[in-house]
């Protein structure tokens, strides 16, 4: 299976960091100080709301209906912040997520 993603190690090294007045001219090298900062990533298939009594009735084989439809994009969170949407994929014998949309918020544009 061919992948369109690149590991951070595959980005070309650059010893020179361009200094510009335009804050939108950022490169991967600008992020170098935070490459080792750990983050929590969650891919949320959907949500359900129920009472404690309903929760206690769940057992093996119970079906929990989520608020999403089949084929609807799932939410991808980084440190509990929505950053993208994507689709569930199978990679060998594991589940994965392919990002289909990056969510840009007003405060992340700064």
C-alpha positions in Angstrom: 0.0 0.0 0.0 1.5 3.3 -1.1 1.4 6.2 1.4 1.3 10.0 0.7 2.7 10.8 4.1 6.3 11.7 5.0 8.0 11.2 8.4 9.6 14.2 9.9 13.0 12.8 9.2 12.2 12.8 5.5 11.9 16.6 5.3 14.9 18.2 3.8 17.4 19.7 6.3 18.0 23.4 6.1 20.7 25.2 8.0 19.5 28.6 7.1 16.2 29.9 8.3 14.7 32.5 6.1 13.9 35.8 7.8 10.9 37.5 6.3 8.3 40.0 7.3 5.5 37.8 6.2 4.5 35.5 9.0 2.8 33.1 6.5 6.3 32.1 5.1 6.9 29.4 7.6 8.8 26.1 7.0 9.0 22.8 8.9 12.4 24.0 10.2 10.6 26.8 12.1 9.0 24.1 14.2 12.3 22.3 15.1 12.2 23.5 18.8 8.9 21.6 19.4 9.6 18.4 17.4 10.0 16.4 20.6 7.0 17.7 22.5 4.5 14.9 23.1 0.9 15.3 22.1 -2.2 13.2 22.5 -4.1 12.3 19.3 -7.6 11.0 19.3 -9.8 9.9 16.4 -13.4 10.1 17.4 -15.8 7.8 15.5 -18.8 9.3 17.2 -20.5 10.1 20.6 -23.4 8.7 22.5 -25.3 10.1 25.5 -26.9 7.8 28.1 -27.8 7.5 31.7 -25.8 5.6 34.3 -28.6 3.0 34.4 -28.3 2.4 30.6 -24.5 2.3 30.9 -24.7 -0.4 33.5 -27.0 -2.6 31.3 -24.2 -2.8 28.6 -22.4 -6.1 28.3 -20.4 -8.0 25.7 -22.2 -7.9 22.4 -24.2 -4.8 23.2 -24.5 -2.3 20.4 -23.8 1.4 21.2 -25.4 3.7 18.6 -23.3 6.7 17.8 -24.3 10.1 16.5 -22.6 9.5 13.1 -23.7 7.9 9.9 -21.8 5.3 7.9 -19.3 7.1 5.7 -19.4 10.3 7.6 -16.0 11.9 8.4 -14.5 11.3 11.9 -13.0 14.0 14.0 -9.3 14.1 14.7 -8.2 15.9 17.9 -4.7 16.9 19.1 -4.6 17.6 22.8 -8.4 17.8 22.9 -8.5 20.4 20.1 -10.3 19.6 16.8 -7.6 19.9 14.0 -8.8 17.7 11.2 -11.5 15.3 9.8 -10.8 12.0 8.2 -11.8 8.5 7.2 -11.1 5.2 8.8 -8.8 3.0 6.7 -7.3 -0.5 7.2 -3.5 -0.7 7.1 -2.4 -4.4 7.1 -4.3 -5.7 10.1 -4.7 -2.4 12.0 -7.1 0.5 11.8 -5.9 3.9 10.8 -7.1 7.3 9.8 -6.5 9.2 6.6 -6.9 13.0 7.0 -9.3 14.5 4.4 -9.7 18.0 5.8 -7.6 20.2 8.0 -9.6 22.4 10.3 -8.2 26.0 10.5 -9.4 28.1 13.4 -9.0 31.8 13.7 -6.6 31.7 16.6 -4.4 29.1 14.9 -3.8 31.4 12.0 -1.8 33.8 14.1 
